[in-house]
């Protein structure tokens, strides 16, 4: 379990670093609110991954499907909306 949380923490930092590099390359600036919304979306997504991984480790197939549908669905819809509003 410690390894999973370490990997997710690393992914969180790399995603923030990657977004900052992407924005710098395109000369786009984010406000504090935009960074907060991006961090909240990222935490939602990674929490969904952690929840699904936990259910997989417990060999619970139904909660895995439900959590992937709920967290994954909201995450994909949120990413599409944020990309459309902020980056395009």
C-alpha positions in Angstrom: 0.0 0.0 0.0 2.9 2.3 0.7 4.3 1.8 -2.8 0.9 2.7 -4.3 0.7 5.9 -2.4 4.3 6.8 -3.2 3.6 6.2 -6.9 0.4 8.3 -6.8 2.2 11.1 -5.1 5.0 11.0 -7.7 2.3 11.0 -10.5 0.7 14.1 -8.8 3.9 16.0 -8.8 4.8 15.0 -12.3 1.4 16.0 -13.6 1.8 19.5 -12.0 5.3 19.8 -13.4 4.1 18.6 -16.8 1.2 21.1 -16.9 3.5 23.9 -15.8 6.0 23.0 -18.6 3.1 22.8 -21.1 1.8 26.2 -20.2 5.2 27.8 -20.3 5.8 26.4 -23.8 2.6 27.8 -25.0 3.0 31.1 -23.1 -0.3 30.6 -21.2 -0.6 31.7 -17.5 -2.9 30.1 -15.0 -4.4 32.0 -12.1 -4.4 30.6 -8.6 -8.0 29.5 -9.1 -7.2 27.6 -12.2 -4.3 25.9 -10.5 -6.6 25.0 -7.6 -9.2 23.5 -10.0 -6.6 21.6 -11.8 -5.1 20.2 -8.6 -8.6 19.2 -7.4 -9.3 17.5 -10.7 -6.0 15.7 -10.5 -6.6 14.6 -6.9 -10.1 13.3 -7.9 -8.5 11.3 -10.8 -5.7 9.8 -8.7 -8.1 9.0 -5.8 -10.2 7.1 -8.3 -7.1 5.2 -9.4 -6.2 4.4 -5.8 -9.8 3.3 -5.0 -9.9 1.0 -8.0 -6.5 -0.4 -7.2 -7.5 -1.1 -3.6 -10.7 -2.9 -4.8 -8.6 -4.9 -7.2 -6.2 -5.9 -4.4 -9.2 -7.0 -2.3 -10.6 -9.0 -5.3 -13.9 -7.1 -5.4 -14.9 -6.9 -9.1 -18.2 -5.0 -8.7 -16.8 -2.0 -6.7 -14.0 -1.8 -9.2 -16.4 -1.3 -12.1 -18.5 1.2 -10.2 -15.6 3.2 -9.0 -14.0 3.3 -12.4 -17.3 4.4 -14.0 -18.0 7.1 -11.4 -14.5 8.5 -10.9 -13.3 7.8 -14.4 -16.4 9.3 -16.0 -16.3 12.5 -14.0 -12.6 12.8 -14.6 -12.9 12.4 -18.4 -15.8 14.8 -18.6 -14.0 17.3 -16.3 -10.8 17.0 -18.4 -12.7 17.7 -21.6 -14.5 20.7 -20.1 -11.3 22.1 -18.6 -9.3 21.6 -21.8 -12.0 23.2 -23.9 -12.4 26.2 -21.6 -8.7 26.8 -20.8 -6.5 25.6 -23.5 -8.4 25.9 -26.8 
